[in-house]
Amino acid sequence: MTRAEIVSKAEAELGKTNWRPYLNFCGISFKTDWCMAFVSWAFGDLNGRAIPNKLINVTPTRKWFRDRNRYMDKATYTRK
């Protein structure tokens, strides 16, 4: 899956309000904050090669990126 395909997959969800597919992907059956579950779902086809799959907590994911020098905070991020 390419970056463009991941973005397309995520953009296809714009306007949708059903959070269940994202949490279900992560093995969660109850409603909770689902923003990181959405990211895990969007990257799901990468089988863990890009980010650790099926996480619903931002902290370990941020650490994963930092440990690989791939983390960018809002101040340094520029959309390409």
Secondary structure, 3 states (H helix, E strand, C coil): CCHHHHHHHHHCCCCCCCCHHHHHHCCCCCCCCCHHHHHHHHCHHHCCCCCCCCCCCHHHHHHHHHHCCCCCCCCCCCCC
